Amino acid sequence: MDKKTQSPSHVLIFPFPAQGHVNSMLKLTELLLSNGLNVTFLISANDHNRLSSYTTVHSRFSVYPGFKFHIINGLYEGPMNTGENLSLMIEDSLPKVATPLLRNLLLDTHVTCLIADGIMGFALDAAQGTGVPVLFFRTISACAFWAYFCIPELIESGELPFEGTNMDEPILNVKGMEGFLRRRDLPFLSNQALQQVTSITRRTPEAHALILNTFDDLESPILSQIQKHCFSIYTIGPLHAQLKARSLSKSTSSNSLFQEDKTCIGWLDQQVPKSVLYVSFGSITTLTRDQLIEFWHGLVNSGKPFLWVIRDDLVLNTDKNKVPSELEEGTKERGYIVGWAPQEAVLAHPSVCAFLTHNGWNSTLESIVEGIPMVSWSFFADQQVNSRFVEAVWKLGLDMKDTCDRKIVENIVREVMEVRKMEFAESALRMANLAKKSVNEGGSSYSNLNRLIEDIKMMDVRSEDS
Ligand code: UDP
């Protein structure tokens, strides 16, 4: 055995530069490091600066001498709230800047494998001929992944593009979702971005394996469909729960790219148990001012205490119009607004009853783990599919989908937090227990992570033999 097989396996991890992607891939990184693997984490300069400013990531990771950040300069740093902006990042900025860099790293360093965000197809091209296996980590749900994968079948069968304007028309050619998927639940982006994400998704079988941040009890029928195309799948989620289950410390490892306002925990401490609606739309979603005001009226009129995350850049074209006085009054009485919350801690707080969410996949999983029912208002992409599953398949809440009229917001919040409170609390608790079971010893995600780690270690041995 030479030096190569004696030294720990070295994994390059490369997420798409956005909050949800960086967060879940850093959780995976911590799990690999704590199991004796070395990791180099590729990160944009902007995200690195923000992580350094707002988290303890450097001190947390300093206990692992085999960890380092590799900082990438020169990437697009604008908003990613439209398909056009996403396209720019996926097709232009990232491949141009990162392909040569990645290739050099793969050729010049000892790398056991590359775990690349599955939305970055160029990673496969960069690794071509280097002999380094590429594993795709897809940070979305299996159901959203599968919906993207099936877009060509929808085009072939004539279901796409739509004829007519009825968005409630059922979609028949996404296997496993017949009977509940409607046009309005498809993962919409701009046409160009949808084509790009679809064609990258279709390249997944070229990767050595597919890693998903989900668990079998949540998505097994859809996972069986994906398995027909991608033979090697590791379902290892919910990763944040797996990290907690395996850590000695039960505290949360924050990977926030925004400054957390922890005063909201003090506010939650003063509220009645199971009384508060937590409202957050993640890191990318934007609202028009009209939408903001509709949500606000709905929240105030629902009569429920609410904790609302309003990021500095949540509202488009903010003008300085005064907020109507009844909203200010209602918020003073029952509301609390922060720019960014310690979300995992908020969802785990005993005062929280329900989550009004855009159904980004991290938020959805975080809600599931804490047994918090959801009110869904999806913004774009995978969130549309997730929110349909929340209501129609998992029965974990109600989906407002694409409207946020104040009356609808008020009624749906009351429905989830009052009228059907017990029903949703029970189904959410059932799913939370399954999620926790999956990441504890003997559970499916626990065993799959062990298998992934062993398989990575074996890659070194194999490359040594060949
Ligand atoms: N998040 C947070 N504080 C907030 C809002 C969001 O810590 O005030 C975290 C949340 O816990 C999740 C991530 O940001 O881990 C958002 O990822 P998600 O996939 O839900 O949505 P995205 O931001 O990608 O749309």
Residues whose N, C-alpha, C, O or C-beta is under 5 A from the ligand:
A	BS01	UDP	Q19 G20 N23 S256 S280 F281 G282 S283 I284 V309 W340 A341 P342 Q343 E344 G360 W361 N362 S363 T364
